[in-house]
Each structure stands twice: as structure tokens, then as C-alpha cells.
Amino acid sequence: MKESPLFIKTYDFTVWLLEHTIKFPKSQRFVMAKRIEEAVLNFYDLLLLAVKEKKRGGQKEVLQRASFELERLKHYMRLSKDLNLITIKQYEYSSNAIVEIGNLLGGWLKKV
């Protein structure tokens, strides 16, 4: 399951995002950068947990929590753009990645 497109895209986006949040101004590194990093890493953790929960029957709940983390991340990225912490081009890339990841997550949720 870890080789699924959802895991690959999430991993690649996480790496990209962490490389960008480290460049946030010092005043925002412990505010917005921290929130963004927590949201994306929580999302990834929940995907891993969902694989383990398949046998226990709690997979749907875990995936719904992951969906919430992705929604949080989407809003934090928009706020980062509005605060000029990321460029419009970076915001477009992140938005497209989040939508794509969300679509893959939605497909998994429908299966469950």
C-alpha cells in the first residue's frame, strides 16, 4: 500500500513543503511553518495508521481525520499566500497537489 499513488504524492509533497517552510521568516517559523508542518506530518501519519487499521475496522474514522488534516493544510497554505510567505506560483503548486491528494484520499474513503 505504501507504493500507492496517494503515498507517493503525499511523500513528494511533504518533502517539497518542508523544504519551503524552513525558508519562512524567523517571525513565522514558529507560527505558520510549525502549523503547516504539523498538519502535513499528521496527515501522513494518519495515512500510515489507516493501513494498520484495515484489520481492526477503524479505517474510515482514521481516513476522515486525515481528510480534516488535509483541509487544515489547505487553509494554512492560503493564509501563507496572503501573508506573502509563499509566492503565487508556490501556492498554485501546493493547491494542485492538495487537490490531487484529496481526490486520491476520497477514492480510498469510497472504497472503505
N, C-alpha and C positions, 0 to 999 in steps of 0.2 A: 504494500500500500504506500510505503514511503516514496516509491518511484512514480506515483500518480502525478498527473499534471498539476493538481492542486498543491501537492507538497513541493514540487519543483518550482512553481511560480511563486509560492509563498517564501520559500528559501531565498530565491533570487531577489525578490522584492525586499526582504528583510535585510539582506546584505547591502543593497543599494541604499535603503533608508538609513541604516546605521552609519554608513559612510557619509551621509549628508547631515544627520543630526549632530555629529561630532563637530561640524563646522558652524553650528549656531553660535551667535554671540554669547559671551560668558553670562550675560544677564538672563538669557533664555535657556541656557544649557541645563539648568536645574529646574526649569519650569516646563516649557513646551517640549524640549528634547526628551526630558525624562518621561513625560506623559506619553509621547509618541512611541518611545522605545518600549515602555511597559505594555502599551496596547498591542503593538506588533508581536512582541515576545509572548504575551499572554495568549494571543490568537494562535500562534504556532504551537504553544504548549497544549492548548485545547484540542488542536487537530491530532496531536500525538496521543492525547488522552482518549479521544474518540475511537481511535483504532483499538485501544486496550478495552474500552467499554463495550465493544461489539458483543463480547461473550457475556457480559453482565446485564445487558439490556438498557443501559443508561446512555446510549449513544446519542439519541435525539436531543436530550437535555444538554449534553455537552456541546453538540453542534449548534444549538440555539445560543448558548453562551458565547461560542466562538463568533457567531453572527453579530452579537452585540459588540464584541471587541472590535470587529471589523468596522462596524458603524461608528464607534468611538474614534477609531483611527481616521476614518473619512472626515469627520468633523474637525479633528485636530489638524489635519493637513490643510483644510480650507482656512482655518484660523491662522496657520503658519503662513499661508499665502497672503492673507490680509494684513498680517504683521510684517510682511516683507522679509520673512525668514527663509523663504524659498522663492525661486523665480516662477514665473508663469509656466515656463517650459517644464520645470521640475514638478509643478502642481499638475499639469496635464498628464505627465508620465505617471505620477502616483495615482491620479484619479482613474486613468485607464487600467492600471494594474489592479487597483482595488475593485473596480467593476468586474474585471475578468476573474479575479479570485472569488468574488462574491457569487458570480454565476456558477463557478465550479462547486462552491460550497452549497449553493441552492440545489444543484443536481444531486449532491450527496444526501442532503436533507430529504429530498423527494424519495430517494431510494429507501431511506430508513422509515 
